[in-house]
Amino acid sequence: MADIVNIPNAGLNLWGRIRNLVDGIKQARARAVEYNRTYSELQSLSDRELNDIGIRRCDIQDIAEKHVYCR
């Protein structure tokens, strides 16, 4: 009797696993850069400008996270 084992291609292919790891790191870095850019741009606005668009300064971090990470 033969046993059948299903293993994803990336599981056997070391280069595929490394490529997936590198792609994940690149995506995480791109998100971090976007978060920092969004956060910095909102922080640079004056209190009056923030008030005009309906944002409190204490909400900037939450807004940047929601924008980048869809939380």
N, C-alpha and C positions, 0 to 999 in steps of 0.2 A: 504494500500500500504506500502510495506517495503522498507526502505532505506538500501543500502549496502555500508559499509564503509570498505575500505582496509587500514589496519594499519600494517606496518612491524612488524615482531616479536620482534625486538629490541625495538620498541616503547612501547610495553606492559611489556616487561621483564626488570625490573630495573637492574638485574644482567648482562644481555646482554649489556645494555647500559654502565654500569660501566666497563665491560670487554673491550668493544670497546674503551672507553676512555683510559684505562690503556694501551692497545695495541698501541694506537696512541702516547701516551707519550713515551713508550718504543722505538718506531720507530723513533720519533723525537730525542730522546737522542742518539740512535745509530748513526743517521746521524750526529749529532753534534760532537760526538766522532771521527767519520771518517773524518769529515771536519778538526777538530783540528789536527788530526794526519797527514793528508795530508799537511796542511798548515805548520805545524812545520817541517816536513821533508824537504819541499821545502825551507823554510826559513833557515834551517841549512846548505844548500849547499853554497859554495863560489860563488862569482860572475863569476869566470872562469868556474866552473862546470855548472852553470845555462846557461852561454853563449854556452857551448859545446852542451847542449840539446835544445838550442834555446828558452830559457825562460828569459824574463826580470823580474827583481825583482818586479817591479810595477804590473806585471800580475799574481803574485802568488795567490792573493785572488780570482781573477776571475777563475783561473784554478781549485783551490780547490772547489769553488762553483759549477762549471760545472761538476767536477768529482763526487761530492756527490749528488747534487740536480738536475743534468741533465738540467741545464739552458743554 
